[in-house]
Amino acid sequence: MVTTQAKAIPSIDEVYEGWKKRGVRFVLCELADLNGMPRSKMIPLSRFKYCAEHGLRMIGATVAVDSGSNVVPETHYLEERNYGDSILRLDLETAAVVPWMENTARVICDPYWPDGEPLHATSRHVLRRVLDELGNFGYTARVGLEFEFYLLNNLRNREPVFAGLHIFNTARNVAVPVIERIMETMPGMGIEILTGNSEYGPGQYEITYEAEKGLLAGDQGFTFKTGVKMIARQLGYYATFMTKPYLDQSASGAHVHISLLKENGENAFLDSQDQHGLSEAAYRFTQGMLRHAPGAMAILAPTPNCYRRFVHHSFAPVNVSWGLDDRTALVRAKNTFDEEAHLENRLPTAICNPYLAVAAVIASGLLGLKEEERPHAPVHGPAEEHKDFAPLPTTLGQALEALEGDTALRALLGEEFIDIFLKIKRNELARQQEHTQPQVTRAEVEWEIQEYLADY
């Protein structure tokens, strides 16, 4: 196992007294459902000590609903449990005062059944499972998530906050106060901002932040997305991480940047003696991400709308490929010949659940370490132009079939999770298909807008 210096977990009394001094009156006890949707119960500060000691009851079915909050039969946590309660255990390492809310703190929770059994399909449990297996290989993951999103003036006609396609344009960078407010307040939740800029779509932005280790990477992705939406709304705007809210404009991605650290803290992906600066572990991890990409894609691109993103000349991958600093490849090797060397998986879309995206990327790469194979040699020219590489799934249905058939990936992520995930996503697809005809119709697109734009 990787040995790291343990972070001191604050005591219940320390958290309570610190919040009381800062004027906190309410505490959000929060977790992500399988779609990445934040779910919570709010308690007065006076109840915090009791809940931190004994837990907080919440119906277990909360984490097993589809993207429209519809309950889906035979998903382990519903009629099988008489629609009973789980117990939310508060993770005090995540306790923080929320800078974009008044007098309110937040703590991320993990759900367990009253007998102490975890709800194995919940997002943090899935990520922990994969991280534990990675630790058995002697590695810690360092992960950075890179989200794009759209800012709208209103939802009714989806009017973006600016027109035009001029990426990095300074006037668009500061067109509305939302970006500056995000960059100012996120550090209050422990998220260290790196850059902020307008992107290629009208009203589209990207904000990057510092990579973190392990579970914290998932926590920060979850916190970032929630915070962006709340900050935008408070300022009179709407933020959406829906992958493609406009058929004729850029999609929003969520690239996952990853490196593995050895027990001594050194970058396991760096080999300065290799012609490309990459270690054997980096090559094998790359091959794992490639081999298991079709199945992982169901988790990394989890809605039917996501598959409108994967087209040629859009800086989104269209085939199972990797390359050196190639933005058209599925895996982009950032071979910097120093400790910053890492791999970038470009499959994830912005609507993805951050915990599950990190878990799927690490699980795929970890299988590559186990399978001990190298990928094809890096190609010359954009990878998307090469005809020899296998195409990626073009629909969510195809990706779900690939996930169902990838026994190794299923086993690593957990069969309980996979079974629930497949059922809720197929339920989501069935609801969309009620609006689908052989050609893309306005009704089909409107269903996607109603389903994802506002809430995600």
N, C-alpha and C positions, 0 to 999 in steps of 0.2 A: 504493500500500500504506500501511496505517497504520504510523506510526513510533512505537515505544514504547521506553523505556529498557530495554535488555536486563538481565535478572537474571543476576548472576554465577553460573555453573555451578561447583559445587565440584569439585576434582580428585579422582581416585580415592584418592590418598594422604590428602587432607584428610578425606574421608569415613571412610576406614578408621581413621585415627588417632583421629578424634573418637569413633567407635563403640567402639574399643578402650578408650579412657579411661573410657567410660561403662559398661563391663562387658558390651557386646554379645557374645553367643556365636553367635547364629544370624541368618541373613538370609533373609527371605521374598522371593523373586523372583516377583512377582504380576502377573496381568492379568485382565481380565474377558472371559468368553466372550460370545457374542451374546445370551444371556439375562441378562447381568449377573452371572452366577455367578462368584465369585472362584476363580481357578485359580492354583496356585503350585507352585514347587519350593523346598524349604528347603535352604540350604547352610550349612556352618559358616563363621564369619567368616574363617577361614584361606583359604577358596576365593574370597572376595569379589573380591580384586584381579584374579585370573585371569578370573573371569566378567565383571567390568566391562570388561576389555580385549578379551576374545575372545567373549563371549556365552555363553549357556547353552542346551543343546539341550532341546527339548520337542516332542513329536509335534505336527505342524501341525493335525491333526484336532481337537485340543482345543477350538478356537474354533468348530467347525462341528458341534456336537452339539445335539440338541434339549433341551427342559427336563428330560427324564429321563436325560440323558447318553447317549442312543441315537445311534449314528452313522447318518447318513442318506446313502444312495448318491447319486452324481452331484452332490456339493457341492464340487467343485474341489480340496479339500484331502485327499481320502481315497485311493481307488483310483487317481485320476488322478496322484497323487504317490507311489504305492506305500506309502502310509501313512508317509511319511518325516518326518524332523525339520525343524522350523523352528529358527531361532536367536533366542533372546530377547536383545534389546539392553536393557541396564539404563539407565533414564533417571535420572541422578543428581540432577536437579532435584527428584525426588520422594523422595529418600532421607530416611528419618526413623526414629527409634526409636519403637516402638509402645508407648504408655503402658499398654495393657491386656494386654500380654504380658510375660513375664519374659525379660530379657536378649535381646530379639529386635528386629531392625530390619526395615524393609520398603522395597522399591524397586519401583516400577511398571515393567513391561517392555513393549516393542513387539516383535512377532515378524516376522522376515524369513526368506525362504528362503536357503539357503546361497549362492545366486548374488547375493544382495543385494536381490532383489525383495521388497517388503513384501507381507504377506498383506492385501490391500486391503479385505477384508471385516471385519477386526477393529475393535473398537469405537473405539479411539483413532484409527486411521487414517481411519475414516469421519468422525469429528468434525473431524479436522485438514483433511480435504478441503473440508468446508463452510466452516470458518473461513478457509481460504486464499482461497476465492472471495469471502467477505464482505470480507476485507481488500482485494481488488481493487476493491471499491466504496468503500473509504476508511473502513471502520468496524471497530471492535472490539466484540464482544458482552460485556455484563456480565450474568451470569445467577445467579439464586438458585433453588435447588430446595427444595421445601417438602414433606417426607415425613410421612405418617401411618403408624402401625403399631400392631399389637396386641401386648400382653404377656400371656403365658399362664403359669399355674402348671404345666401339664403338657400334653403333646401327645395323650395317650391319649383324654381326653374334652374337650379344648380348653377347659378351665376358665380364664376370664379372671381377672386379678389383682384386679378389682373388678367389682361388678354395678352396674347403674343407668346412666342416660343423662345425667347432669348435667355438661355440658361446663364446663371451667374450674373445677370444684369443687376447692377447696384441699386437702381431705382426700384426694381421689383423685390430685391432682398429686403427692403425696408418699406414696402408699399403699405403694410398694415403693422400695427404694434405687436402682433401675436408672436412673431419670431423673436423679437428682443425680449419679450416677457418670458418666453420659454427658456431662453438662454440665461436670463437672470435668475429664474426661480428653481430650475432643475437641480443646481448644486445643493440646494437646501434638502433634497431627497438623496443626496450622495451620488448624483449623476453628473460627472464632470464633462461639460460640453467641449467639443473640439471645434466644430465648424457649423455654420448655418448659411444656406443659400437657396435662391430660387432654382427650380429644376426646369426640365424641358417642356412641361405642360403648362397651360394657362392656370395660374393659381396653385401650381405644384411647388413643394418645398422639400428639402432634405436637411435634417439636422443630425450630425454625428456626435458620438460621445465616447468616452474612454472605455476600452475593453476591460472586462472583469473575469474573475475565475469562477468556474463551476456554477452552482445554483444562483449565485448573485447575478450572473449574466441574464438568466431568465427573469429574476425579480426586477432587474432594472429595465428590461424590455417591456415587461408588463406595466411597470410604473410610468415609463416614458409615454407609452401610447395613451394610457388613462389620463395622464397629466396634460398632454397636448390637446386632447378633446375638451377637457374641462376648462383649460385656460382660454382656448379659442371661444368657447361659448360664453364665458364671463365677459369677454371683450366684444361680444355681439356678432361673432363669426361662427362658422361650422368647420370643423376639421374632419376629414374622412380618410381612413386607411383602406377603403374599398379599392381593390386592385385596379379596376378600369372603369371609372365612373362615366367616361366619355369614350364612345367607340372609336372616334377619329383622333384621339389624343393619347399621350403617353400613359403607360401603366405605371403603377407604384410598386416598387420592389422592396425587399428587405434583406439585402445581402448579409450573409453570415461570414465574418472573418474569424478564423480559428488558428491557433497554434497549440501545441502540446508542450508542457513543461516537465522536465525531469525532476527527480527528487531534490537535486541540488539547485533547482531554479533555472537551469539552462534551457534554451530553446531546443526541443527535440527535433524540430524540422530543419535545423540549420546544419549544413555540412560544407564548410568553406573549401574543401578539397574536391567536391563534386563539380562537374562542369556547369551545372545550373544552380549550385549553391544549396541543393536540397538533400536531405538525409534519406536513408532507406525508409525510415518511418513516414516521412512526408510522401514518398512515392506510394507506399502501400496504403496510407490513409486516403490519398487521391484515388487510387484504384477502387477502394471500398465505396467512396462517394459516387464514383461512376457506375460501378456494378449494381448498386442498390438504389440508384436514382429513380428508376420508374416507380418503385414502391414508395420510396420516401417522398416522392412528388405529391402524393395524396395528402400528406401532412404539411408539406412546405407550400403547396398551392391548393388550399382546402375548399375552394368554392368553384362552381362552374364558371363564374365570371373570371377567375384567375387565368383560365386557359385562353382568354382573348389576348393575354400578354405575350405569349410565346410565338412570335412571328419574326421573320428575317428582318435585319437592319433596324432592330429596336433595342439593342443592347440587352436583350434577354436571350437565354440559351434556347436552341431549337433541337440540339442533338446531344448525345452522350460524349462529351469531349472535354479536354483540358488543354491549357496553353500557358505560356509564360507571359504574364501581364496582358492577357487577351480578354477584353471585355465581351467578346461574343461567345466565349466558351462557358460551359457549365461550371467548371472549376478553373479559377484564375489563380495561378501561382504567383504570389508576390515575393519573388526570389531576390531579396535585397542584399544577400550576402552578409547580413548582420543579424543581431538579435531580434530585429523586427520582421524577419522572414515569416510568412504565414500563408495560409490557403484561404481563398475566398469562394464560398459556394454561392452561386448567383441564381439558384433556383427559387429561393423563398420569395413569396409575394408579401406585400405590406399587411394584408389582412390576417396573416398567419398568427397562430398562438406562439408567442416568443419561447415559452418553455418547451413546447413540443417541437418547434423548429430547431432549437439547440439540441434537443434530445435526438431528433432524426438525423441531423448532420453528424453528431458524435457517434451515434450507433452505426451509421453507415461506414464511417471512417474506421471505427473500432473493428468492424467485421473485416475491413481490409487488412488491418494489422494481424488478425487471426488467419486470414486466408493466404497471406504472405505472397501476394502477386504484385507486379508492377503494371502501371498503365502503359498504353502505347506511347511512343516517343512524341514529344511536343511537335506540333506541325508548324510550318511556315505559312504566314497569312492567316486571316481570320478563320477560326474554327468553324463558324457557321457556313462557310463556303465549301467545306470539304464534304463530299458525298459518301465517304466510306463509313461514317459514324452512324450508329443506330439512332433513329429519331426518338424523341421523347413522347410520352403519351400526349395526345391532343385534346383529351377530355378528362374531366374528373372521374367519370365512370371507368375509363381505361386505367387510370392511376389506381383507383380502388381495387380493380382486379389484380394489378401488379402487386399491390401491398398484400392482398389476401394470399397471393401465391409465393411471396418471399418469406419462406419459413424461418430463415435465419434472422431476418429483421424483425419478424413477428415475435420470435422468442426473446430477443434482446429487449424490445420495447414492452413486452408483457402481453400475454394472450387476452387477459381481461380488458385491457385498454383497447387492443386491436378490435376485439369483438364489438365493443360499445362504439368505437369510432366508426367502424364500417357501417353499422346499423344507422347511426344518426346521420351520417353523410348520405347514405342511400335514401333515407327518408327525405332529406333536403333536396336531393335530385328528383325524387318522385314528385315533390310539390312543384319544382320548377317545370317539370315535363308536362304538367297540366296546362302550361302556357306556351309549350314548344310546338312548333311545326317544322316541316322539313327545311325551310329557310329561316334565317334569323328574322324574327318579327318584332314589331314594336312591343307587343305584349310580353314577349320573352325578356326583352331588355328592361322593360318597366318592372317586371318581377324582380330582377336583379337589383335595380335601383331601390325599390321598396324594401328589399330584404337586407341590404348591406350598407347603403349610403349613410344614413343617419347614425345608426348604432355602432358601426364599425369604423 
